[in-house]
Amino acid sequence: MLALLLRRLLQAVPLLLGVIVLNFTLIQMVPGTFLDVMTAEQQVTDQAMIDRLRVTYGVDQPPAIQLAKYIGSVAKLDLGYSYRHNLPVIDVLWAHLPATLLLMFAALLIAVLVGSAAGIVSALKVNTWWDTAVSVFAVLCFAAPSFWLGIMLIILFCVKLGWFPVGGMVTIGLDGGWWTQVMDILHHLFLPALTLGLFYSANYARVMRASMLEVSRMDHVRTAHAKGLKHSAVVLRHMARNAMLPVVTLFGLQLGAVLGGSIVVEAVFSWPGIGGVLFDSVMSRNYPVVLGILVLSSVVVILANILIDLLYARLDPRIKAH
Amino acid sequence: MSTSGLSRRQFNFRSISGVALAASGGWALPSFAQTATPKRGGTLVATWGGLEPQALFVPGGGGSSPFQTSTKILERLLKLDEKLEFQPVLAETITPSADFKQYTITLRKGVKWHDGADFDAKDVVYNFLQHWKPISAGIALKALSKVAAPDSHTVVLTFDQPTPEFFLKSILAGQYQLVVPRHLYEGKDLLTNPLNNTPVGTGPWKYGQWVRGSHVLYARNASYWSANRPYLDKLIIRWWGDPASRAAALETGELSVAYSNPVPARDIDRLVKTGKVVVDTRGYENSAWTVTAEFNQRREHVKRKEVRQALLHAINRQFIVDTIYFGRGKPAISPIFSSNKQFYTDDVPRYAFDPKKAGALLDAAGLPLKDGKRFSVNVVAAAWFEENAKLGQYIKQALEDVGVEVKLDSVDRATALKRIYGDYDYDIAISNFTAPLELVPTVTQFFTTDGIVKGAAFRNATGYSSKDMDALVSQLMTETNPKARQKLAADFAKLASTDVPIVPLVEMESFTLAGKKVRNVTRGANVQGESLDDAWIDS
């Protein structure tokens, strides 16, 4: 276990370096710099002022030096300074991280629960109308663009029915104890998490269904039935647990992408997450923030992989033996 | 969400008499024009058609978003009201000397900064010398040579040359000339001061809390210099990333007022029909938007005046307004817009849509059709507004109809800024600008030789340089007789429309959407930057 952890952490160093160098190069190759955007926004026309800004933001140095300086500062856990937010990058990320994590975990939870349940149902009732209904549901959720689904949910639940707020994460200026605050956040969280969760759940439903069908033909399932176990016990303990492995793999993949957030859903529901920051930063060539988010994302990928490895071992003891 | 720093808007105008032409859309005039006794209390939630600002106050500008957030806390010396007249804010009077080389500013007494310190002449001197002249209004205040404070509430400005009163007042009431506290800024870098995220000002609203990605909350300044104001208890500026959810929030009442084209033009009628929302096109006189075609003077063919004039005859501006802007705008005829009652003139050369004439003029210019084409141009459309990309496609079609081959590049914001204003890598560029009533320097520097600054956006990127134009603009800068100035402005419009290095094609219409009960939210000549001290909510 410890060896696995150490190996993974060691692997992380070249990965992080690769992420930084690759993305830095890509950003350098994109036409237009944040200085162009900044001088345009601030209507700076004075050459002296432009030169002063170049020095202030360190872009008067050649790219190789900028890269070396950046790697040096990341090694010291300093992700640089975002001119656009007038804050250190780490503070910008910190401000948006909780919202993104909350939304993504809620969405993944909905996805795994709804998707797995749907997959199990459709595998048990294979080739019946249940199965067809689940397939149609999965295709619809997967094919419907999330901005469309989001807006439709807003129109139905917020504008017509008035059950949920249109956007944001909290009611501004709400007074009350922690319970009120928590309920308020959940109230705001429901629709965006549902939109995103339904989109992801389609994948889980399909994977779970295929996996369940495969497992159901295995010897140990027949044995379990033969020794007289109740159907529900066979399904939950013998089939579902074994069928979970591909679902866990999928979960791991999505967990790694959790920081990227969902730009679209965040925009539709004005969710104050990291996706919007990333989008804005790319558009304004604000590379310290883009790099910062990518570096942080690769850290999350590494952590998610370790977590998934541990989960595999828990679900299937044979994996640990190897 | 294609734009952030540049505002997402289209345009507005009033006729010279001040009657809102926009009512032609079939909307009733907004009820917030009514005068009733303002009520105290309540919370107003405002937004605009763009995203969160980079900082609540960005020295030198930063676009419409920080303009909206900063002007609630920080104030200017003057404001331009809805009748397009200057009103005192922090300055009570601004009086020129007989030769217009000296101005005496009397400041309002008894004004306090939000931290309790007194506001006085030293603050204003600091802003002139450290903020406005070096950062936010360098070109406009070039001739300012001395700023003195003879007593605690008087400031005397000395200029190298005569300075027109309307010009100076326009600069002081302009978007970027906010008064920041000297005692908190002096000796620190203005641009990167962390205080820019939590500004301290003299305005009706104090900084409360800024939740990144969501909203900024303002608290009422109970000791504001204007008694009883602000009328509201709380002000919130909140950002919705998506126009459709912005529209939904207006419908549910979660959003009270949204400036600068918060929803696509085609959605306005639907929202107004719900009976919960009213539309208003007033209040954008001092920030009128246009979409322009710029002709690069460094490139063959388009550097010739007769070729440019011919190409303009191939473009149908009314078609652009009707199709691309859904009728929310009108064809522009010169760099001085019809909403500018100070300087507007219609006595300028015009280029009616006439492809035959365009062809004939190109023939006469020695560019006849050969194998179905005359020459090729590279059109760069700055796609920060989706309309610009559509306009690029239209221009391609229109020019190809007269035998000019077009290579069209629709590029994103940063690429467009670099290609048009940095590398000058285009033949014809589709871009935008927003202009206040005063022509100098915002409008004139698209035409003057000193407006050519490589890398500086929204300046003379065409490389156009004319002795007559430079002379005209320097007269405009120093002519102090208002009538004579209007005459010079008319000459400027004529020359600009004759040489056509950069041509405004459409005067875009800007609009505000507001809840039915909201009052006094569209007063002023540039409403997104009004302090909302007199806004209130009717029961």
Contacts between the chains, C-beta under 8 A, distances in Angstrom:
chain1	res1	chain2	res2	distance
A	30	B	414	7.4
A	30	B	415	7.7
A	31	B	411	7.7
A	31	B	414	7.0
A	31	B	415	4.4
A	31	B	418	5.4
A	31	B	419	7.1
A	32	B	412	7.8
A	32	B	413	7.5
A	32	B	414	2.9
A	32	B	415	4.7
A	32	B	416	7.7
A	32	B	417	5.9
A	32	B	418	4.1
A	32	B	422	8.0
A	33	B	414	7.1
A	33	B	418	7.3
A	34	B	414	7.6
A	36	B	414	5.8
A	36	B	417	4.3
A	36	B	418	5.0
A	36	B	421	7.6
A	36	B	422	5.9
A	36	B	455	7.3
A	36	B	457	7.3
A	37	B	5	7.0
A	37	B	413	6.6
A	37	B	414	5.2
A	37	B	417	6.2
A	39	B	455	6.6
A	39	B	456	6.3
A	39	B	457	6.2
A	40	B	5	7.1
A	40	B	6	7.9
A	40	B	417	4.9
A	40	B	421	7.1
A	40	B	457	3.4
A	40	B	458	6.7
A	41	B	5	3.7
A	41	B	6	7.6
A	41	B	54	7.8
A	41	B	58	7.6
A	41	B	61	6.7
A	41	B	62	5.2
A	41	B	63	4.8
A	42	B	58	6.3
A	42	B	59	7.7
A	42	B	60	4.1
A	42	B	61	4.8
A	42	B	62	5.5
A	43	B	60	6.5
A	43	B	61	4.8
A	43	B	176	7.5
A	43	B	457	7.5
A	43	B	458	6.6
A	44	B	60	6.2
A	44	B	456	6.6
A	45	B	138	7.0
A	45	B	139	6.5
A	45	B	445	7.5
A	45	B	453	5.0
A	45	B	456	3.9
A	45	B	459	5.6
A	46	B	134	7.9
A	46	B	138	4.9
A	46	B	139	7.9
A	46	B	453	7.7
A	46	B	456	7.8
A	47	B	453	6.3
A	47	B	455	7.8
A	47	B	456	7.9
A	49	B	134	7.3
A	49	B	135	7.0
A	49	B	138	7.3
A	50	B	455	5.9
A	50	B	456	7.2
A	53	B	191	7.7
A	56	B	189	7.8
A	56	B	191	6.9
A	56	B	192	6.9
A	83	B	54	7.6
A	83	B	192	7.9
A	84	B	54	4.1
A	85	B	54	5.9
A	85	B	55	7.0
A	85	B	212	7.5
A	86	B	54	6.6
A	86	B	55	4.2
A	86	B	192	6.7
A	86	B	194	6.8
A	86	B	196	5.6
A	86	B	197	5.5
A	87	B	197	7.1
A	92	B	212	7.2
A	95	B	212	4.2
A	95	B	213	7.2
A	96	B	212	6.3
A	96	B	213	5.5
A	99	B	213	6.9
A	147	B	242	7.3
A	150	B	245	8.0
A	151	B	242	7.8
A	151	B	244	4.9
A	151	B	245	7.0
A	151	B	248	7.7
A	154	B	244	7.6
A	154	B	245	6.0
A	154	B	248	5.0
A	155	B	248	6.6
A	158	B	248	6.0
A	158	B	252	5.9
A	159	B	248	5.2
A	159	B	251	5.2
A	159	B	252	5.9
A	162	B	252	6.9
A	165	B	252	8.0
A	165	B	254	6.5
A	166	B	240	7.9
A	166	B	245	5.7
A	166	B	248	4.9
A	166	B	249	4.3
A	166	B	252	5.7
A	166	B	254	5.3
A	167	B	240	5.9
A	167	B	245	5.2
A	167	B	249	6.5
A	167	B	254	7.8
A	168	B	214	5.8
A	168	B	215	7.3
A	168	B	238	7.1
A	169	B	214	6.4
A	170	B	214	7.8
A	172	B	45	7.7
A	172	B	214	7.9
A	172	B	215	5.7
A	172	B	217	6.3
A	172	B	236	5.5
A	172	B	238	7.2
A	173	B	43	7.1
A	173	B	217	6.7
A	173	B	234	6.5
A	173	B	236	7.5
A	266	B	241	6.9
A	267	B	1	5.9
A	267	B	241	3.6
A	267	B	242	4.7
A	268	B	241	7.4
A	268	B	242	4.8
A	268	B	244	7.2
A	268	B	245	5.5
A	269	B	245	6.7
A	270	B	214	7.1
A	270	B	238	7.6
A	270	B	239	6.7
A	270	B	240	4.8
A	270	B	241	5.8
A	270	B	242	7.4
A	270	B	245	6.3
A	271	B	213	7.8
A	272	B	211	6.6
A	272	B	212	6.4
A	272	B	213	2.9
A	272	B	214	4.2
A	273	B	213	6.8
A	276	B	51	7.8
A	276	B	213	6.1
A	276	B	241	5.8
A	277	B	213	6.9
A	279	B	1	7.3
A	280	B	4	5.9
A	280	B	51	6.4
A	280	B	52	8.0
A	283	B	4	6.8
A	283	B	412	6.7
A	283	B	413	5.9
A	283	B	414	7.0
A	284	B	4	6.9
A	284	B	5	7.4
A	284	B	413	7.4
A	284	B	414	6.8
A	285	B	414	4.7
